[in-house]
Amino acid sequence: MSGTPQRIREAVEAIQGWLVSSPNPGEAIVRQAIVLRLLHAAGFDIWNPAEVVPEETNGSGNRSDFLIRVGKGKFALELKGAGIALKGKPYEQVVTYAASEGTRWAMLTNGRI
């Protein structure tokens, strides 16, 4: 993973470039063009559903956008469109997902870099 910082830097630069012409992407574009690209650049196998688990409903009936597994650990990842503020209901949502997954870690993003 020695090239990981460079890959992340390149991904961020590319994302910043197209955000100029598409400044307010919705959640689906945040997922595909920002989050998955950055996860891949960081070395995650985004095509392995055992590592990057998309929208799996857990035993509590909750479902985060992604559950990311890192070795024996994991974290919930919740996505919003770029125009959505990351407070209030979205924040409560990701905290609930993390608690129901039994993980201490969660991330909430609207794709803003």
N, CA, C and O atoms as a MOPAC input file, in Angstrom:
PM7 MOZYME 1SCF
protein

 N      0.81200 1    -1.20800 1     0.00000 1
 C      0.00000 1     0.00000 1     0.00000 1
 C      0.84900 1     1.26200 1     0.00000 1
 O      0.37700 1     2.32900 1     0.39200 1
 N      2.09300 1     1.14600 1    -0.43600 1
 C      2.98200 1     2.30200 1    -0.42000 1
 C      2.48900 1     3.41900 1    -1.33200 1
 O      2.80000 1     4.58600 1    -1.09300 1
 N      1.73700 1     3.09100 1    -2.35700 1
 C      1.22100 1     4.11500 1    -3.25700 1
 C     -0.12300 1     4.67000 1    -2.84300 1
 O     -0.69000 1     5.50400 1    -3.54900 1
 N     -0.64700 1     4.22400 1    -1.71000 1
 C     -1.98100 1     4.62200 1    -1.28100 1
 C     -2.13600 1     6.13200 1    -1.12100 1
 O     -3.10300 1     6.68300 1    -1.64700 1
 N     -1.23300 1     6.83700 1    -0.42100 1
 C     -1.42300 1     8.29200 1    -0.30200 1
 C     -1.48900 1     8.99100 1    -1.66100 1
 O     -2.27900 1     9.91600 1    -1.84500 1
 N     -0.68000 1     8.56100 1    -2.59200 1
 C     -0.69200 1     9.16300 1    -3.93000 1
 C     -2.00600 1     8.86000 1    -4.64900 1
 O     -2.57200 1     9.74000 1    -5.29600 1
 N     -2.49600 1     7.62100 1    -4.54100 1
 C     -3.77100 1     7.26300 1    -5.18000 1
 C     -4.91900 1     8.08500 1    -4.58800 1
 O     -5.80500 1     8.53700 1    -5.31200 1
 N     -4.89500 1     8.27200 1    -3.27300 1
 C     -5.94300 1     9.07000 1    -2.63000 1
 C     -5.85700 1    10.51800 1    -3.10200 1
 O     -6.87800 1    11.12800 1    -3.41900 1
 N     -4.66300 1    11.06400 1    -3.15000 1
 C     -4.46200 1    12.43700 1    -3.61500 1
 C     -4.99400 1    12.60600 1    -5.04400 1
 O     -5.68300 1    13.58200 1    -5.34200 1
 N     -4.67400 1    11.66200 1    -5.91200 1
 C     -5.14400 1    11.72200 1    -7.30300 1
 C     -6.66300 1    11.63400 1    -7.38100 1
 O     -7.28800 1    12.34100 1    -8.17100 1
 N     -7.25600 1    10.76600 1    -6.56400 1
 C     -8.71600 1    10.63700 1    -6.55400 1
 C     -9.36400 1    11.93400 1    -6.08100 1
 O    -10.33800 1    12.39600 1    -6.67500 1
 N     -8.82800 1    12.52000 1    -5.01900 1
 C     -9.37500 1    13.77700 1    -4.49800 1
 C     -9.27600 1    14.88100 1    -5.54900 1
 O    -10.22600 1    15.64000 1    -5.73700 1
 N     -8.15200 1    14.97700 1    -6.22700 1
 C     -7.99000 1    16.00000 1    -7.26500 1
 C     -8.99200 1    15.80300 1    -8.40100 1
 O     -9.56800 1    16.77200 1    -8.89500 1
 N     -9.19800 1    14.56500 1    -8.81200 1
 C    -10.16600 1    14.29000 1    -9.87800 1
 C    -11.58300 1    14.64300 1    -9.43000 1
 O    -12.35200 1    15.23700 1   -10.18500 1
 N    -11.91600 1    14.27700 1    -8.20900 1
 C    -13.25400 1    14.57600 1    -7.67300 1
 C    -13.46000 1    16.08500 1    -7.59200 1
 O    -14.50500 1    16.59200 1    -7.99900 1
 N    -12.47500 1    16.79900 1    -7.07300 1
 C    -12.58500 1    18.25800 1    -6.97800 1
 C    -12.78500 1    18.87900 1    -8.35700 1
 O    -13.51600 1    19.85900 1    -8.50100 1
 N    -12.13700 1    18.30800 1    -9.36700 1
 C    -12.27600 1    18.82000 1   -10.72400 1
 C    -13.69400 1    18.73100 1   -11.24300 1
 O    -14.22000 1    19.71200 1   -11.76900 1
 N    -14.33000 1    17.56600 1   -11.10600 1
 C    -15.68000 1    17.46800 1   -11.65700 1
 C    -16.73100 1    18.07100 1   -10.74300 1
 O    -17.84100 1    18.34800 1   -11.19700 1
 N    -16.41300 1    18.28800 1    -9.44800 1
 C    -17.37300 1    18.96300 1    -8.57000 1
 C    -17.58800 1    20.42100 1    -8.98100 1
 O    -18.61200 1    21.01500 1    -8.64400 1
 N    -16.63700 1    20.99000 1    -9.69800 1
 C    -16.79200 1    22.36100 1   -10.18700 1
 C    -17.99500 1    22.44100 1   -11.12800 1
 O    -18.77000 1    23.39600 1   -11.06500 1
 N    -18.15100 1    21.44400 1   -11.99600 1
 C    -19.26400 1    21.46600 1   -12.95000 1
 C    -20.52000 1    20.78100 1   -12.41800 1
 O    -21.60500 1    20.97200 1   -12.96800 1
 N    -20.38700 1    19.99300 1   -11.36500 1
 C    -21.53300 1    19.32200 1   -10.72800 1
 C    -21.44600 1    19.55700 1    -9.22400 1
 O    -21.14600 1    18.63300 1    -8.46800 1
 N    -21.70800 1    20.79300 1    -8.78300 1
 C    -21.42600 1    21.15100 1    -7.39500 1
 C    -22.36600 1    20.56500 1    -6.34800 1
 O    -22.06400 1    20.63500 1    -5.15700 1
 N    -23.48100 1    19.99700 1    -6.75000 1
 C    -24.45000 1    19.52600 1    -5.76300 1
 C    -24.94700 1    18.11800 1    -6.09500 1
 O    -26.14000 1    17.93300 1    -6.33400 1
 N    -24.05100 1    17.11800 1    -6.11400 1
 C    -24.48300 1    15.76700 1    -6.48100 1
 C    -25.39800 1    15.14900 1    -5.43200 1
 O    -25.27100 1    15.41600 1    -4.23600 1
 N    -26.31900 1    14.32200 1    -5.90300 1
 C    -27.20300 1    13.59900 1    -5.00500 1
 C    -26.49300 1    12.39900 1    -4.38700 1
 O    -25.32500 1    12.13400 1    -4.67200 1
 N    -27.21600 1    11.68800 1    -3.54300 1
 C    -26.62000 1    10.57300 1    -2.80400 1
 C    -26.05600 1     9.47900 1    -3.71200 1
 O    -24.99200 1     8.93300 1    -3.42200 1
 N    -26.74400 1     9.15200 1    -4.79600 1
 C    -26.26100 1     8.08500 1    -5.68400 1
 C    -24.91700 1     8.45000 1    -6.30800 1
 O    -24.04600 1     7.59100 1    -6.44500 1
 N    -24.74300 1     9.70500 1    -6.68400 1
 C    -23.46900 1    10.12900 1    -7.26300 1
 C    -22.39600 1    10.21800 1    -6.18600 1
 O    -21.23900 1     9.88100 1    -6.43800 1
 N    -22.76600 1    10.66600 1    -4.99200 1
 C    -21.80900 1    10.67000 1    -3.87700 1
 C    -21.29700 1     9.25100 1    -3.66000 1
 O    -20.10100 1     9.04600 1    -3.45100 1
 N    -22.19800 1     8.27300 1    -3.71000 1
 C    -21.81900 1     6.86700 1    -3.51900 1
 C    -20.84500 1     6.40500 1    -4.60400 1
 O    -19.74900 1     5.92800 1    -4.31000 1
 N    -21.25900 1     6.55100 1    -5.84500 1
 C    -20.49400 1     5.98300 1    -6.96000 1
 C    -19.21800 1     6.75300 1    -7.26700 1
 O    -18.14900 1     6.15700 1    -7.39500 1
 N    -19.32000 1     8.04600 1    -7.38400 1
 C    -18.19900 1     8.83200 1    -7.90200 1
 C    -17.25600 1     9.36900 1    -6.83200 1
 O    -16.13200 1     9.76300 1    -7.14300 1
 N    -17.69800 1     9.39000 1    -5.58000 1
 C    -16.83500 1     9.91600 1    -4.51900 1
 C    -16.44400 1     8.81600 1    -3.54200 1
 O    -15.26500 1     8.48400 1    -3.42000 1
 N    -17.42000 1     8.25400 1    -2.84800 1
 C    -17.11200 1     7.31000 1    -1.76700 1
 C    -16.45300 1     6.03700 1    -2.28400 1
 O    -15.40600 1     5.64000 1    -1.77500 1
 N    -17.04600 1     5.39100 1    -3.28500 1
 C    -16.43700 1     4.15300 1    -3.78800 1
 C    -15.05800 1     4.42000 1    -4.39000 1
 O    -14.14100 1     3.61100 1    -4.24900 1
 N    -14.92400 1     5.54900 1    -5.05500 1
 C    -13.61100 1     5.89100 1    -5.62900 1
 C    -12.55900 1     6.07000 1    -4.53100 1
 O    -11.43400 1     5.58900 1    -4.66800 1
 N    -12.91800 1     6.75800 1    -3.44600 1
 C    -11.96800 1     6.97000 1    -2.35000 1
 C    -11.67900 1     5.67800 1    -1.59100 1
 O    -10.53700 1     5.43800 1    -1.19700 1
 N    -12.69600 1     4.84500 1    -1.38100 1
 C    -12.45600 1     3.55300 1    -0.72400 1
 C    -11.49100 1     2.71200 1    -1.55100 1
 O    -10.57400 1     2.09400 1    -1.01000 1
 N    -11.70400 1     2.69300 1    -2.86100 1
 C    -10.81600 1     1.93900 1    -3.74900 1
 C     -9.39100 1     2.50600 1    -3.70000 1
 O     -8.42400 1     1.75100 1    -3.60800 1
 N     -9.26800 1     3.81900 1    -3.76200 1
 C     -7.94600 1     4.45400 1    -3.70300 1
 C     -7.24400 1     4.16000 1    -2.38100 1
 O     -6.01700 1     4.08100 1    -2.32900 1
 N     -8.02500 1     3.99900 1    -1.31200 1
 C     -7.45600 1     3.71100 1     0.01200 1
 C     -7.08200 1     2.24100 1     0.17700 1
 O     -6.52700 1     1.84700 1     1.20300 1
 N     -7.38600 1     1.43800 1    -0.83200 1
 C     -6.97200 1     0.04000 1    -0.79100 1
 C     -8.05800 1    -0.95300 1    -0.44000 1
 O     -7.78200 1    -2.14400 1    -0.30000 1
 N     -9.29600 1    -0.48400 1    -0.29400 1
 C    -10.39200 1    -1.41000 1    -0.02000 1
 C    -10.81300 1    -2.10300 1    -1.31100 1
 O    -10.79200 1    -1.49900 1    -2.38400 1
 N    -11.19300 1    -3.36500 1    -1.20200 1
 C    -11.68500 1    -4.12300 1    -2.35200 1
 C    -13.18500 1    -3.86500 1    -2.46000 1
 O    -13.99100 1    -4.58100 1    -1.86600 1
 N    -13.55000 1    -2.84200 1    -3.21800 1
 C    -14.94900 1    -2.42600 1    -3.28500 1
 C    -15.83900 1    -3.44200 1    -3.98700 1
 O    -17.06400 1    -3.33000 1    -3.92400 1
 N    -15.25000 1    -4.43300 1    -4.65600 1
 C    -16.02100 1    -5.48000 1    -5.33000 1
 C    -16.19000 1    -6.71500 1    -4.45900 1
 O    -16.82100 1    -7.68300 1    -4.88200 1
 N    -15.64400 1    -6.70000 1    -3.26600 1
 C    -15.74700 1    -7.83000 1    -2.34500 1
 C    -16.82500 1    -7.51600 1    -1.31200 1
 O    -16.59100 1    -6.71700 1    -0.40500 1
 N    -18.00800 1    -8.13400 1    -1.43200 1
 C    -19.09400 1    -7.81600 1    -0.51400 1
 C    -18.85700 1    -8.28800 1     0.91900 1
 O    -19.64700 1    -7.97300 1     1.80900 1
 N    -17.78900 1    -9.03200 1     1.15100 1
 C    -17.43500 1    -9.38400 1     2.52600 1
 C    -16.61200 1    -8.26400 1     3.17000 1
 O    -16.48200 1    -8.21300 1     4.39300 1
 N    -16.06200 1    -7.37400 1     2.35400 1
 C    -15.24900 1    -6.25900 1     2.86300 1
 C    -16.01700 1    -4.93900 1     2.82600 1
 O    -16.00800 1    -4.18500 1     3.79900 1
 N    -16.67100 1    -4.66700 1     1.72000 1
 C    -17.48700 1    -3.46400 1     1.56300 1
 C    -18.91500 1    -3.95800 1     1.34400 1
 O    -19.30400 1    -4.31300 1     0.23100 1
 N    -19.68500 1    -3.97100 1     2.43100 1
 C    -21.02500 1    -4.57000 1     2.43100 1
 C    -22.05300 1    -3.47500 1     2.14000 1
 O    -22.22500 1    -2.56800 1     2.95500 1
 N    -22.74000 1    -3.54000 1     0.99200 1
 C    -23.71300 1    -2.50100 1     0.66300 1
 C    -25.10000 1    -2.79500 1     1.22500 1
 O    -25.64600 1    -3.87800 1     1.01900 1
 N    -25.65500 1    -1.83800 1     1.92400 1
 C    -27.06000 1    -1.82800 1     2.34200 1
 C    -27.59200 1    -3.15700 1     2.86000 1
 O    -28.64000 1    -3.62300 1     2.41200 1
 N    -26.89400 1    -3.75500 1     3.77800 1
 C    -27.35800 1    -5.01600 1     4.35100 1
 C    -28.15700 1    -4.72800 1     5.61900 1
 O    -27.65400 1    -4.09100 1     6.54500 1
 N    -29.38600 1    -5.19500 1     5.65700 1
 C    -30.21800 1    -5.00600 1     6.83900 1
 C    -29.74000 1    -5.94900 1     7.93200 1
 O    -29.59000 1    -7.15100 1     7.71100 1
 N    -29.50100 1    -5.38500 1     9.12100 1
 C    -29.02400 1    -6.21800 1    10.22800 1
 C    -30.20100 1    -6.76200 1    11.03600 1
 O    -31.35900 1    -6.52100 1    10.69300 1
 N    -29.90600 1    -7.48900 1    12.09700 1
 C    -30.93000 1    -8.12200 1    12.92200 1
 C    -31.88800 1    -7.14500 1    13.57500 1
 O    -32.99700 1    -7.52700 1    13.94900 1
 N    -31.48100 1    -5.88500 1    13.72000 1
 C    -32.33500 1    -4.85900 1    14.32100 1
 C    -33.22300 1    -4.17100 1    13.29300 1
 O    -34.02800 1    -3.30600 1    13.63900 1
 N    -33.07300 1    -4.55800 1    12.02500 1
 C    -33.85800 1    -3.93700 1    10.96500 1
 C    -33.25900 1    -2.64200 1    10.44600 1
 O    -33.88300 1    -1.94800 1     9.64300 1
 N    -32.05100 1    -2.30900 1    10.89800 1
 C    -31.37200 1    -1.09200 1    10.43500 1
 C    -30.43400 1    -1.42600 1     9.29000 1
 O    -29.97600 1    -2.55900 1     9.14500 1
 N    -30.15700 1    -0.40800 1     8.47400 1
 C    -29.29900 1    -0.63700 1     7.31000 1
 C    -28.51800 1     0.64000 1     6.99000 1
 O    -29.10100 1     1.66100 1     6.62600 1
 N    -27.20300 1     0.56900 1     7.13100 1
 C    -26.37500 1     1.70300 1     6.70500 1
 C    -26.09300 1     1.53700 1     5.21200 1
 O    -26.29300 1     0.45800 1     4.65400 1
 N    -25.63400 1     2.59400 1     4.57800 1
 C    -25.33200 1     2.50400 1     3.14900 1
 C    -24.21500 1     1.50100 1     2.88800 1
 O    -24.26500 1     0.74900 1     1.91500 1
 N    -23.20600 1     1.49100 1     3.75700 1
 C    -22.13800 1     0.49600 1     3.67800 1
 C    -21.72500 1     0.08900 1     5.07900 1
 O    -21.74900 1     0.89600 1     6.00800 1
 N    -21.34900 1    -1.15800 1     5.21800 1
 C    -20.64600 1    -1.63100 1     6.40000 1
 C    -19.27000 1    -2.02300 1     5.88600 1
 O    -19.14800 1    -2.91700 1     5.04900 1
 N    -18.24400 1    -1.36100 1     6.38200 1
 C    -16.88200 1    -1.59200 1     5.91300 1
 C    -16.17000 1    -2.47000 1     6.93400 1
 O    -16.08700 1    -2.12300 1     8.11200 1
 N    -15.66300 1    -3.59800 1     6.47900 1
 C    -14.93700 1    -4.51900 1     7.36200 1
 C    -13.44000 1    -4.32100 1     7.15600 1
 O    -12.94200 1    -4.32300 1     6.03000 1
 N    -12.73900 1    -4.14900 1     8.27100 1
 C    -11.29000 1    -3.94200 1     8.26200 1
 C    -10.69400 1    -4.95500 1     9.23200 1
 O    -10.72500 1    -4.75100 1    10.44600 1
 N    -10.15200 1    -6.04500 1     8.69900 1
 C     -9.65200 1    -7.10700 1     9.57800 1
 C    -10.79100 1    -7.63000 1    10.43700 1
 O    -11.81800 1    -8.06600 1     9.91600 1
 N    -10.61000 1    -7.58600 1    11.75800 1
 C    -11.66700 1    -8.02300 1    12.67600 1
 C    -12.61600 1    -6.88600 1    13.03400 1
 O    -13.64300 1    -7.11200 1    13.67200 1
 N    -12.27800 1    -5.67100 1    12.62600 1
 C    -13.10800 1    -4.51400 1    12.93000 1
 C    -14.05900 1    -4.17400 1    11.79800 1
 O    -14.01900 1    -4.77600 1    10.72500 1
 N    -14.91000 1    -3.20400 1    12.05800 1
 C    -15.85400 1    -2.75200 1    11.03700 1
 C    -16.34900 1    -1.36400 1    11.41400 1
 O    -16.26300 1    -0.95200 1    12.57000 1
 N    -16.86600 1    -0.65200 1    10.42400 1
 C    -17.50800 1     0.62400 1    10.70500 1
 C    -18.66000 1     0.83300 1     9.73500 1
 O    -18.63900 1     0.35400 1     8.60100 1
 N    -19.66400 1     1.56000 1    10.20900 1
 C    -20.82400 1     1.89200 1     9.39300 1
 C    -20.51700 1     3.17000 1     8.62100 1
 O    -19.89500 1     4.09200 1     9.14900 1
 N    -20.95500 1     3.21500 1     7.38000 1
 C    -20.74800 1     4.38300 1     6.52700 1
 C    -22.10200 1     4.78800 1     5.95900 1
 O    -22.73800 1     4.01900 1     5.23700 1
 N    -22.53200 1     5.98600 1     6.28500 1
 C    -23.81900 1     6.50100 1     5.82800 1
 C    -23.57800 1     7.67800 1     4.88700 1
 O    -22.77600 1     8.56400 1     5.18300 1
 N    -24.27100 1     7.68200 1     3.76100 1
 C    -24.08300 1     8.69600 1     2.72500 1
 C    -25.31700 1     9.57100 1     2.58900 1
 O    -26.44900 1     9.12300 1     2.77700 1
 N    -25.06700 1    10.82500 1     2.25900 1
 C    -26.13200 1    11.77700 1     1.96100 1
 C    -25.73700 1    12.55500 1     0.71500 1
 O    -24.56700 1    12.56700 1     0.33200 1
 N    -26.69400 1    13.19400 1     0.09300 1
 C    -26.38900 1    14.05900 1    -1.03900 1
 C    -25.60100 1    15.27300 1    -0.56900 1
 O    -25.62400 1    15.61500 1     0.61400 1
 N    -24.91000 1    15.92000 1    -1.48800 1
 C    -24.03100 1    17.03700 1    -1.13400 1
 C    -24.77100 1    18.20000 1    -0.48500 1
 O    -24.17900 1    18.95600 1     0.28500 1
 N    -26.04000 1    18.34800 1    -0.78200 1
 C    -26.79700 1    19.46000 1    -0.21400 1
 C    -27.37800 1    19.18800 1     1.16500 1
 O    -28.04800 1    20.05100 1     1.73200 1
 N    -27.13400 1    18.01600 1     1.70600 1
 C    -27.70600 1    17.63700 1     3.00100 1
 C    -26.73300 1    17.98600 1     4.12300 1
 O    -25.55300 1    17.64300 1     4.06000 1
 N    -27.23500 1    18.67000 1     5.14800 1
 C    -26.41100 1    19.00300 1     6.31400 1
 C    -26.17100 1    17.74200 1     7.14100 1
 O    -27.06000 1    16.90200 1     7.27900 1
 N    -24.97700 1    17.62100 1     7.68300 1
 C    -24.60200 1    16.41600 1     8.43700 1
 C    -24.83700 1    16.61300 1     9.93000 1
 O    -23.91600 1    16.48800 1    10.73800 1
 N    -26.05800 1    16.91700 1    10.27700 1
 C    -26.43300 1    17.08200 1    11.67700 1
 C    -27.88300 1    16.66200 1    11.81900 1
 O    -28.55700 1    16.39000 1    10.82500 1
 N    -28.35700 1    16.61000 1    13.03200 1
 C    -29.74200 1    16.23700 1    13.26100 1
 C    -30.02200 1    14.80000 1    12.86400 1
 O    -29.32200 1    13.88500 1    13.29700 1
 N    -31.04700 1    14.59900 1    12.03900 1
 C    -31.48100 1    13.25100 1    11.67000 1
 C    -30.37800 1    12.40700 1    11.01700 1
 O    -30.21600 1    11.25300 1    11.41300 1
 N    -29.60800 1    12.91200 1    10.04000 1
 C    -28.53700 1    12.08300 1     9.46500 1
 C    -27.52500 1    11.61300 1    10.51500 1
 O    -27.06900 1    10.47100 1    10.47800 1
 N    -27.18100 1    12.50100 1    11.44600 1
 C    -26.23800 1    12.13700 1    12.51200 1
 C    -26.83500 1    11.04500 1    13.40200 1
 O    -26.17400 1    10.05300 1    13.70900 1
 N    -28.08900 1    11.23700 1    13.81300 1
 C    -28.75900 1    10.23700 1    14.65100 1
 C    -28.84600 1     8.89400 1    13.92400 1
 O    -28.68600 1     7.83800 1    14.53400 1
 N    -29.09800 1     8.94700 1    12.63300 1
 C    -29.21000 1     7.74700 1    11.80800 1
 C    -27.91800 1     6.92800 1    11.84400 1
 O    -27.96300 1     5.72400 1    12.09500 1
 N    -26.77500 1     7.55700 1    11.59800 1
 C    -25.51500 1     6.81500 1    11.55300 1
 C    -25.12400 1     6.30400 1    12.93800 1
 O    -24.52700 1     5.23300 1    13.05000 1
 N    -25.44800 1     7.04600 1    13.98500 1
 C    -25.16900 1     6.57000 1    15.34800 1
 C    -26.00400 1     5.32800 1    15.63800 1
 O    -25.50700 1     4.37300 1    16.23700 1
 N    -27.25500 1     5.33200 1    15.22200 1
 C    -28.12600 1     4.16500 1    15.40400 1
 C    -27.58700 1     2.96500 1    14.64000 1
 O    -27.57400 1     1.85300 1    15.16800 1
 N    -27.13800 1     3.17400 1    13.40100 1
 C    -26.58200 1     2.07800 1    12.60800 1
 C    -25.35500 1     1.48400 1    13.28200 1
 O    -25.22400 1     0.26400 1    13.36900 1
 N    -24.46800 1     2.33000 1    13.75400 1
 C    -23.24400 1     1.84500 1    14.40300 1
 C    -23.58800 1     1.04200 1    15.64800 1
 O    -23.02300 1    -0.02800 1    15.87400 1
 N    -24.50400 1     1.54800 1    16.45000 1
 C    -24.89300 1     0.84100 1    17.67400 1
 C    -25.52900 1    -0.50400 1    17.34800 1
 O    -25.24300 1    -1.50000 1    18.01300 1
 N    -26.38500 1    -0.54500 1    16.33500 1
 C    -27.05400 1    -1.80600 1    16.00600 1
 C    -26.10000 1    -2.80800 1    15.36200 1
 O    -26.36900 1    -4.00900 1    15.37400 1
 N    -24.98800 1    -2.33000 1    14.79800 1
 C    -23.96600 1    -3.22400 1    14.23100 1
 C    -22.95500 1    -3.65800 1    15.28500 1
 O    -22.12800 1    -4.53500 1    15.03500 1
 N    -23.02400 1    -3.04600 1    16.45800 1
 C    -22.07900 1    -3.38900 1    17.51400 1
 C    -20.68000 1    -2.86200 1    17.24400 1
 O    -19.69500 1    -3.45700 1    17.68000 1
 N    -20.59000 1    -1.75900 1    16.53200 1
 C    -19.29200 1    -1.15500 1    16.25200 1
 C    -19.20800 1     0.22700 1    16.88400 1
 O    -20.20800 1     0.93900 1    16.98300 1
 N    -18.02400 1     0.59200 1    17.30400 1
 C    -17.82300 1     1.90300 1    17.91400 1
 C    -17.62300 1     2.98400 1    16.86800 1
 O    -17.64800 1     4.16900 1    17.19900 1
 N    -17.42600 1     2.60900 1    15.62500 1
 C    -17.04300 1     3.56500 1    14.59900 1
 C    -18.12000 1     3.72000 1    13.53400 1
 O    -18.75200 1     2.75200 1    13.11100 1
 N    -18.30400 1     4.95000 1    13.12000 1
 C    -19.23500 1     5.24700 1    12.03400 1
 C    -18.73500 1     6.48800 1    11.30700 1
 O    -18.06000 1     7.33900 1    11.88700 1
 N    -19.07500 1     6.57200 1    10.04400 1
 C    -18.74000 1     7.75600 1     9.24800 1
 C    -20.00500 1     8.22700 1     8.54500 1
 O    -20.81500 1     7.42800 1     8.07500 1
 N    -20.14900 1     9.52400 1     8.48900 1
 C    -21.27100 1    10.15500 1     7.81100 1
 C    -20.67900 1    11.15600 1     6.82800 1
 O    -19.85800 1    11.99100 1     7.20900 1
 N    -21.08800 1    11.07900 1     5.57000 1
 C    -20.53900 1    12.00900 1     4.57900 1
 C    -21.59600 1    12.44500 1     3.57400 1
 O    -22.52000 1    11.70300 1     3.24000 1
 N    -21.42500 1    13.66700 1     3.11100 1
 C    -22.22200 1    14.15800 1     1.99100 1
 C    -21.32400 1    14.36300 1     0.76800 1
 O    -21.71000 1    15.02200 1    -0.19800 1
 N    -20.12700 1    13.79100 1     0.82800 1
 C    -19.21100 1    13.82000 1    -0.30100 1
 C    -18.35400 1    15.05700 1    -0.41000 1
 O    -17.51700 1    15.15100 1    -1.30700 1
 N    -18.54400 1    15.99800 1     0.47500 1
 C    -17.73600 1    17.22000 1     0.42500 1
 C    -16.31600 1    16.90800 1     0.86200 1
 O    -16.09600 1    16.26000 1     1.88500 1
 N    -15.36800 1    17.36800 1     0.08500 1
 C    -13.95300 1    17.09900 1     0.37100 1
 C    -13.30700 1    18.36100 1     0.90900 1
 O    -12.11500 1    18.36200 1     1.21700 1

